[in-house]
Amino acid sequence: EIVLTQSPATLSLSPGDRATLSCRASQSVSSYLGWYQQRPGQAPRLLIYDASKRATGIPARFSGSGSGTDFTLTISSLDPEDFAIYYCHQRSNWPPTFGQGTRLDIK
Amino acid sequence: QLQLQESGPGLVKPSETLSLSCTVSGDSINTPSYYWAWIRQPPGMGLEYIGSIYFGGRTYYNPSLKSRITILEDTSKNQFSLKLSSVTAADTAVYFCVRENMDRGIVNRLDSWGQGTLVIVSS
C-alpha cells in the first residue's frame, strides 16, 4: 500500500498569503495524484488531478506540481473560503490511498 | 447535473451488517465511462477508500476490508450499494458515495461526491 505523507499537519496563514502544501508518496505514483478540499460538514471537493490539472470551476489561484513521489499544492493568494482541510489522493496503485490531511487555519 | 445521494440506517448494532445505497441522478451508472466508489471518514479523521464497482458489475475492494464488504449495482434503479458485515465501533464514520472519472481508461479523479451519511455503530 502506498503511504501518502502530507506536511505540514497544520498551516496558519492570513488571507492574501501564499500557501504551499506538500504530499510525499512512499513510492512513485507517476503523475496520478489528486488534491481535494474539505470544508467543515461538507464532502471533499476535487481541486487538482493528474498532479497539475485544475478541475472544472476551480479558481486559477490553485495550482499543483510534482511527479513521482513529491507533490505540491500552491494557493497563490488565500481567500477566506480557502481555510479548510486539504487531502492528497493516489489511485496509481491498489488500494487507493489518501494523505492524512493538512489543515489550513486563519492566523 | 450529476447528483449522488446516500441512504440507509444511521445506527447499526455491533456484529450486524451495515447497508447503504447511493442513488445517482443526472447520469447513468450503466456506462463504461466511470467507476462508482464508496469512501468513508471516521469522525474527525481522514478518508479511507472502501471499494468500487464498474460497468458490468466488476468490483474492486480495499484488501483491508475485503472480507467484510460487498458492493452491488442495480442499474434499473440507477443505484449502487454497500454492505459491510460484522461491524464494530471502528466502522463508525461518514460514508460517501463517489464517482470516479477517467482519462484514456485510467481512473484519475474523484469528481463527484454525495453529501455523505453518518453511520454510528452502537448497541
Interface residues (C-beta under 8 A of the other chain):
Chain A: Y32 G34 Y36 Q42 A43 P44 R45 L46 Y49 D50 A55 Y87 H89 R91 W94 P95 P96 T97 F98 G99 Q100 G101
Chain B: G46 L47 E48 Y49 Y60 N62 P63 S64 F96 E100 D103 I106 V107 N108 R109 L110 D111 W113 G114 Q115 G116
